[in-house]
Each structure stands twice: as structure tokens, then as C-alpha cells.
Amino acid sequence: MHYDPEHPFGTADLLASPRVIGQIGQTLDGRVATPTGKSLYINGKCALEHLHRLRAGVDAVIVGVGTIIADDPRLTVRLSEGPSPVRVVIDPEGRMPKDARCLTDASVRTLLIHREGIGSPCKNPIVIGPSCDGTLSPAAILAALAERGLRRVLVEGGPTTLSHFLTAEVIDDLHIMVAPKIFGSGREGIVLPPIDRLDEALTPATRTLLFDDGDVLFQCDLTKADHG
Ligand SMILES: NC(=O)c1ccc[n+]([C@@H]2O[C@H](COP(=O)([O-])OP(=O)(O)OC[C@H]3O[C@@H](n4cnc5c(N)ncnc54)[C@H](OP(=O)(O)O)[C@@H]3O)[C@@H](O)[C@H]2O)c1
């Protein structure tokens, strides 16, 4: 099936309800960055435009601080119509560089999420207590955003952040953009608790969409997933 830019989310009524979308761009061998952390750009122009359409359709875009340090993204909408979402950076330990473009560019609001007791470069940070495994609970993060009116959310990466949200089973739709490239080394996109049997694999209802420049989008509906 060919990609339809009028329906980047896949289903027309998707934005009618609160929705959490995850995305990752990867190679044929499942790598999202080289071993030295280079990921710009694994996918082609069409995929980048799709990503900007996703941003334009949500209230907030979430990344982890690792992505800010590696790529210094602006996280704004520039390659499609529509408003830029509020930027949210999960930065438990306060590692966010003060000159990061998300902080210096005042065109859109940026919210930082810290654990307790961290000095923040931002005025009103969101403070989340650690869950039992020491990480910040994705459900608590989403609840804090919903309290601020941010209910449609794009988890844009990177791999650690997306994996936490997938493990917590709070992602409704997952967009995996596959580029016809093989790195043979580098960062894996999705790391979940290990399984043993094949019937334990997460098996979402999936549509595949072909882009003109060769990338393939796997649009996975995790609300209809077989969780093994
Ligand atoms: N191909 C793609 O689509 C794509 C997208 C984005 C990034 N990338 C690449 O991915 C690499 C960066 O990977 P990454 O995994 O370090 O990036 P990341 O997921 O953006 O950042 C990970 C960091 O965010 C914090 N974090 C996120 N969720 C958390 C949670 N629930 N609880 C506690 N801490 C949380 C932690 O910070 P602390 O360590 O400070 O506790 C964690 O180490 C770069 O090479 C970048 O280029 C690729």
C-alpha cells in the first residue's frame, strides 16, 4: 500500500481520542544509530516529512535527554503544515545542555521532566518520583502531561525512552520507519524484557506503507496487539 500524506496516523478518527504514538527510524538490521551515535539521517526525505506530520498532529513531543545530547533537535514542525507541539524532555539527572536548541529557541514551550532534587534550567519543571525499578514511570509522565492538557503525545525517541514506554504498555500506535540500509553494528531501536518462546512475541495489527524514496513504514496498532 502507498503512503497517504493526508492520513499520516493511519486512521481518520485517530485524533478523536487521547493517543500515544511511538516512532523510530531504523535500518533493515534494526539499528537506529551507528556505534558512535550518528543517526541523522537514517531515513529519507519522505520519512522526515511524515515525522513532521506526526508532530503537527499531537499536543506534545517527548524525547529523552540522550537524543538532545546526541542530535540537538529542534522538534518543531517545519516540513509540513500545522503547529509545533510542546516539547518535553525526560532528563532525570539534569544533563540537559543549557545551550540546547530546545531551550534557546523560544518559538515553542519546552517542559523538562526531572527526578526529585534536581536543579533545572527551566522555570516550571515536572518532577516525577522514581518507580520501583528506579526509572521514571511512563504512565506517571503521561498523567502529568494530561493534567497540563497535553493528551495526544508523540514519543519520538530515542531507543531508551521508546523502550521504557513500550515496556510500560502505554503506546497505542508504533510507527517503525525502515530504511533499505544495513549498518551491521550500532544501537538497537527497541529493547524489551527478554522472551523465550516465539508465541510470547508482541504481535501488533500492522499496516505496511511504501514511500516513493524506498523507505517502508510499519504502522503498528498496539491496542490490537497479541501480547504473547
Ligand atoms: N533513529 C531514530 O529514530 C532515533 C531517534 C532518536 C534518537 N536516536 C539516536 O539514539 C541515540 C540516543 O539514544 P538514547 O537511548 O540515549 O536516547 P534517549 O532515549 O533520547 O535518552 C535516554 C535517556 O533519557 C532518560 N530517560 C528516558 N526515559 C526515561 C525514563 N522513563 N526513566 C528515566 N530516565 C529516562 C535517561 O536519562 P539519564 O541517563 O540522564 O538518566 C536515559 O538515559 C543517539 O545516537 C540518537 O542519535 C535515533
The ligand as an ORCA input file, in Angstrom:
! r2SCAN-3c Opt
* xyz 0 1
  N      16.670      6.570     14.608
  C      15.846      7.251     15.386
  O      14.630      7.306     15.149
  C      16.407      7.963     16.602
  C      15.554      8.802     17.340
  C      16.096      9.461     18.446
  C      17.423      9.232     18.810
  N      18.203      8.400     18.069
  C      19.599      8.127     18.459
  O      19.585      7.464     19.699
  C      20.791      7.738     20.391
  C      20.463      8.174     21.807
  O      19.892      7.077     22.462
  P      19.362      7.156     23.954
  O      18.682      5.865     24.238
  O      20.466      7.619     24.858
  O      18.344      8.370     23.832
  P      17.075      8.817     24.649
  O      16.092      7.717     24.784
  O      16.637     10.069     23.988
  O      17.652      9.237     26.090
  C      17.838      8.275     27.082
  C      17.948      8.963     28.428
  O      16.721      9.658     28.732
  C      16.422      9.478     30.097
  N      15.163      8.705     30.186
  C      14.273      8.496     29.170
  N      13.187      7.850     29.614
  C      13.369      7.644     30.936
  C      12.587      7.053     31.975
  N      11.360      6.539     31.738
  N      13.108      6.995     33.211
  C      14.336      7.513     33.478
  N      15.129      8.093     32.537
  C      14.635      8.178     31.296
  C      17.616      8.780     30.722
  O      18.487      9.824     31.087
  P      19.663      9.667     32.197
  O      20.656      8.714     31.597
  O      20.213     11.041     32.339
  O      19.049      9.125     33.436
  C      18.144      7.979     29.545
  O      19.493      7.606     29.655
  C      21.521      8.815     19.613
  O      22.558      8.218     18.880
  C      20.444      9.365     18.701
  O      21.013      9.863     17.502
  C      17.724      7.755     16.979
*
